[in-house]
Amino acid sequence: MNEVVGSHDLLLITLDTLRYDVAAELAAAGRIPHLARRLPGGVWDERHAPGSFTYASHQAMFAGFLPTPAAPGPHRRLFAARFAGSGTTAEGTYVFDTPDLVSGLAAAGYHTVCVGGVGFFNKQGAFGSVLPGLFRESHWEPEFGVPSATSFEAQVACAEKVVDSLDPDRRLFLFLNVSALHQPNWFHLPGATRDSGDSRASHAAALEYVDRHIGRLFAAVGGRGPAFAIVCSDHGTAYGEDGHTGHRIGHEVVWTVPYTHFFLEAR
């Protein structure tokens, strides 16, 4: 990452609440072609989330603790704060001297931008301003939020405007929190109703919706020049497994998440 930071734009996409099993099944079935094209061998990396809900997980990721590979480690991290005794900081890890990766990249000359999604990014009060407040530029509108059936399209349009307005010689760190997978998501499944509610099937349909539009985001960022992208979930969610619904619980479907990273080359 020491060769990437400074020479490449950086894109971090968190597919909020996406379960690993659903993501893996859809990739194998050819139902998310735009994402699957970016996966090594068409397969997601199985990882463990650093937190069981959005706020905790993003605080950890912004400190450099991305989801950890599920296989036994230790596993070298891409980014890390300078910290004595760190067992996962290694040659090739980009080490920053600030409290978080966002300010570390800003100190390295990056323009940092957040396009928020779920409520922890809505800037409606002090608590909803903590995470977007890490960035020099942040955006949130009600259409980006979880009740919107067109949330991701609106977020991508915002990101495109950010990219178009930025000095081409300025490096960009763009973070986008995708809200479409989070409940409620029933409206993404044809035939579902508010009364029928959310389900594993509507969760999958929401990922298909995201896949239909994510190519625009890759094209916008890749069009500026070389870029490095990370796409992952921050945590999963339960749909009745062992009697559980939702997240912020220590269940396998919550802790196990999909992850990938790849280079976006200029068009």
C-alpha positions as CSV (number, residue, x, y, z in Angstrom):
1,M,0.0,0.0,0.0
2,N,3.0,2.3,0.3
3,E,3.2,2.2,-3.5
4,V,-0.5,2.8,-3.9
5,V,-1.1,5.7,-1.5
6,G,-0.1,8.9,-3.2
7,S,-0.2,7.5,-6.7
8,H,-3.8,6.1,-6.8
9,D,-7.2,7.3,-5.8
10,L,-8.8,5.2,-3.1
11,L,-12.4,4.0,-3.1
12,L,-14.0,2.3,0.0
13,I,-17.5,0.9,-0.4
14,T,-19.3,-0.7,2.5
15,L,-22.3,-2.7,1.5
16,D,-24.0,-2.1,4.8
17,T,-25.5,-5.2,6.4
18,L,-24.6,-7.6,3.5
19,R,-24.4,-11.2,4.6
20,Y,-21.5,-13.3,3.3
21,D,-23.7,-16.3,2.4
22,V,-26.1,-14.3,0.3
23,A,-23.3,-12.5,-1.5
24,A,-21.5,-15.8,-2.2
25,E,-24.7,-17.4,-3.6
26,L,-25.5,-14.6,-5.9
27,A,-22.0,-14.4,-7.3
28,A,-22.0,-18.2,-7.9
29,A,-25.4,-17.9,-9.6
30,G,-24.4,-15.1,-11.9
31,R,-26.9,-12.7,-10.4
32,I,-24.4,-9.9,-9.6
33,P,-22.3,-9.7,-12.8
34,H,-20.8,-6.3,-12.3
35,L,-19.5,-7.2,-8.9
36,A,-18.5,-10.7,-9.7
37,R,-16.4,-9.4,-12.6
38,R,-14.2,-7.8,-10.0
39,L,-13.9,-10.8,-7.7
40,P,-10.8,-13.0,-8.0
41,G,-12.2,-16.1,-9.7
42,G,-15.6,-14.7,-9.2
43,V,-15.5,-15.5,-5.5
44,W,-15.8,-13.2,-2.5
45,D,-13.2,-13.4,0.3
46,E,-14.8,-14.7,3.5
47,R,-14.0,-12.5,6.4
48,H,-15.0,-11.6,9.9
49,A,-16.3,-8.1,10.6
50,P,-14.6,-5.9,13.1
51,G,-18.0,-5.0,14.7
52,S,-21.5,-6.3,14.8
53,F,-23.2,-3.1,13.8
54,T,-22.5,-0.1,11.6
55,Y,-21.1,2.4,14.1
56,A,-18.6,0.1,15.8
57,S,-17.5,-1.6,12.6
58,H,-16.8,1.7,10.8
59,Q,-14.9,3.2,13.7
60,A,-12.7,0.1,13.5
61,M,-12.3,0.2,9.7
62,F,-11.5,3.9,9.8
63,A,-8.7,3.0,12.2
64,G,-7.3,0.5,9.7
65,F,-9.0,-2.6,10.9
66,L,-10.8,-3.9,7.8
67,P,-12.6,-7.2,8.0
68,T,-10.2,-10.0,8.9
69,P,-9.8,-13.1,6.7
70,A,-11.7,-16.0,8.2
71,A,-8.7,-18.4,8.0
72,P,-6.3,-18.5,10.9
73,G,-3.8,-15.6,10.9
74,P,-2.0,-13.4,11.6
75,H,-3.0,-11.4,8.6
76,R,-1.1,-8.4,7.4
77,R,-3.3,-5.2,7.3
78,L,-3.4,-2.8,4.4
79,F,-3.5,0.3,6.6
80,A,-2.5,0.8,10.3
81,A,-2.1,3.6,12.7
82,R,1.4,3.7,14.1
83,F,1.1,1.6,17.3
84,A,3.9,-0.1,19.2
85,G,3.5,-3.9,19.4
86,S,1.0,-4.2,16.5
87,G,1.2,-7.8,15.3
88,T,-0.5,-7.1,12.0
89,T,1.5,-4.2,10.8
90,A,4.1,-5.4,8.3
91,E,6.2,-4.4,5.3
92,G,3.8,-3.0,2.7
93,T,1.3,-1.8,5.3
94,Y,0.6,1.9,4.9
95,V,1.2,3.4,8.4
96,F,-0.3,6.7,9.4
97,D,0.5,8.9,12.3
98,T,-3.0,10.4,12.8
99,P,-5.9,8.9,14.9
100,D,-7.6,7.5,11.8
101,L,-7.1,6.5,8.2
102,V,-9.2,9.4,6.9
103,S,-7.1,12.1,8.5
104,G,-4.0,10.1,7.6
105,L,-4.9,10.2,4.0
106,A,-5.8,13.9,4.2
107,A,-2.3,14.5,5.6
108,A,-0.9,12.7,2.6
109,G,-2.7,15.1,0.3
110,Y,-6.0,13.3,-0.4
111,H,-9.3,15.1,-0.6
112,T,-11.5,12.9,1.6
113,V,-15.2,12.5,0.8
114,C,-18.1,10.6,2.5
115,V,-21.3,9.8,0.8
116,G,-23.4,8.5,3.7
117,G,-26.3,6.0,3.7
118,V,-27.6,4.6,7.0
119,G,-28.5,6.8,9.9
120,F,-25.1,6.9,11.5
121,F,-24.1,9.2,8.5
122,N,-27.1,11.4,8.3
123,K,-25.6,14.4,10.1
124,Q,-28.9,15.0,11.9
125,G,-27.5,15.7,15.3
126,A,-24.2,15.2,17.0
127,F,-24.2,11.4,17.0
128,G,-25.0,11.2,13.2
129,S,-22.2,13.6,12.6
130,V,-19.3,11.7,14.2
131,L,-18.4,9.4,11.2
132,P,-19.0,11.9,8.4
133,G,-17.2,14.5,10.5
134,L,-13.9,12.6,9.8
135,F,-14.1,13.7,6.2
136,R,-13.3,17.1,4.6
137,E,-16.4,16.8,2.5
138,S,-19.5,14.8,3.4
139,H,-23.0,14.3,1.8
140,W,-26.2,12.9,3.0
141,E,-29.8,13.4,1.8
142,P,-33.0,11.5,2.8
143,E,-33.0,9.8,-0.6
144,F,-29.7,8.2,0.4
145,G,-31.3,6.5,3.4
146,V,-32.7,3.1,4.2
147,P,-36.4,3.9,3.4
148,S,-35.6,4.9,-0.2
149,A,-36.1,2.4,-3.0
150,T,-33.6,4.5,-5.2
151,S,-31.0,5.1,-2.5
152,F,-28.0,3.7,-4.4
153,E,-28.8,5.5,-7.6
154,A,-28.9,8.8,-5.7
155,Q,-25.7,8.0,-3.9
156,V,-23.9,7.2,-7.2
157,A,-25.2,10.4,-8.8
158,C,-23.7,12.4,-5.9
159,A,-20.4,10.6,-6.2
160,E,-20.3,11.3,-9.9
161,K,-20.7,15.0,-9.1
162,V,-17.9,14.9,-6.6
163,V,-15.6,13.3,-9.1
164,D,-16.5,15.8,-11.8
165,S,-15.8,18.8,-9.6
166,L,-12.5,17.7,-8.3
167,D,-9.1,19.0,-9.6
168,P,-7.8,16.1,-11.7
169,D,-4.4,16.5,-10.1
170,R,-5.8,16.0,-6.6
171,R,-5.9,12.5,-5.2
172,L,-9.3,11.4,-3.9
173,F,-10.4,9.1,-1.1
174,L,-14.0,8.4,-1.7
175,F,-16.1,6.5,0.9
176,L,-19.6,5.4,0.2
177,N,-21.9,3.6,2.7
178,V,-24.5,1.7,0.8
179,S,-27.8,1.6,2.6
180,A,-29.9,-0.5,0.2
181,L,-29.2,-3.9,1.9
182,H,-30.3,-2.6,5.3
183,Q,-33.8,-3.1,6.5
184,P,-36.3,-2.2,5.2
185,N,-35.4,-3.9,1.9
186,W,-38.7,-5.6,1.0
187,F,-39.4,-3.2,-1.7
188,H,-36.5,-4.5,-3.8
189,L,-38.2,-7.9,-4.2
190,P,-40.9,-8.1,-6.8
191,G,-44.2,-9.1,-5.3
192,A,-43.2,-8.4,-1.7
193,T,-45.3,-6.0,0.4
194,R,-44.8,-4.0,3.6
195,D,-46.9,-6.6,5.3
196,S,-44.8,-9.5,4.1
197,G,-41.7,-7.6,5.4
198,D,-38.0,-8.2,4.8
199,S,-36.5,-11.6,4.1
200,R,-33.3,-13.2,3.0
201,A,-34.8,-13.1,-0.5
202,S,-35.4,-9.3,-0.4
203,H,-31.9,-8.9,1.0
204,A,-30.6,-10.7,-2.1
205,A,-32.8,-8.6,-4.4
206,A,-31.3,-5.5,-2.8
207,L,-27.8,-6.7,-3.7
208,E,-28.9,-7.3,-7.3
209,Y,-30.3,-3.7,-7.3
210,V,-26.9,-2.4,-6.1
211,D,-25.1,-4.4,-8.8
212,R,-27.1,-2.9,-11.6
213,H,-25.8,0.6,-10.7
214,I,-22.3,0.0,-9.3
215,G,-20.6,0.0,-12.6
216,R,-21.3,3.7,-12.9
217,L,-19.4,4.3,-9.7
218,F,-16.4,2.2,-10.8
219,A,-16.4,4.1,-14.1
220,A,-16.5,7.5,-12.4
221,V,-13.6,6.8,-10.1
222,G,-11.6,4.8,-12.6
223,G,-12.0,7.6,-15.2
224,R,-9.8,9.9,-13.1
225,G,-6.8,7.7,-13.3
226,P,-5.5,4.6,-11.5
227,A,-7.5,3.7,-8.4
228,F,-7.6,1.1,-5.7
229,A,-11.0,-0.1,-4.5
230,I,-12.1,-2.0,-1.4
231,V,-15.7,-3.4,-1.4
232,C,-16.9,-5.1,1.7
233,S,-19.7,-5.5,4.2
234,D,-19.5,-4.0,7.7
235,H,-21.6,-6.7,9.3
236,G,-24.3,-9.2,8.3
237,T,-27.9,-9.5,9.7
238,A,-30.2,-12.3,10.8
239,Y,-33.5,-13.3,9.3
240,G,-34.7,-15.8,11.9
241,E,-31.6,-17.9,12.4
242,D,-31.7,-19.5,15.9
243,G,-34.6,-17.1,16.6
244,H,-32.5,-13.9,15.9
245,T,-33.6,-11.0,13.8
246,G,-31.3,-8.1,12.9
247,H,-27.7,-7.5,14.1
248,R,-25.7,-6.1,17.0
249,I,-25.6,-9.7,18.2
250,G,-22.7,-12.3,18.2
251,H,-24.1,-14.7,15.5
252,E,-22.3,-16.2,12.6
253,V,-24.5,-14.6,10.0
254,V,-23.6,-11.2,11.5
255,W,-19.9,-11.7,12.0
256,T,-19.2,-13.3,8.6
257,V,-19.0,-10.8,5.7
258,P,-17.9,-10.6,2.1
259,Y,-14.7,-8.7,1.1
260,T,-12.7,-7.9,-2.0
261,H,-10.2,-5.4,-3.2
262,F,-8.9,-4.6,-6.7
263,F,-7.4,-2.0,-9.0
264,L,-9.5,0.3,-11.2
265,E,-7.5,1.3,-14.2
266,A,-8.1,4.5,-16.1
267,R,-10.3,4.3,-19.1
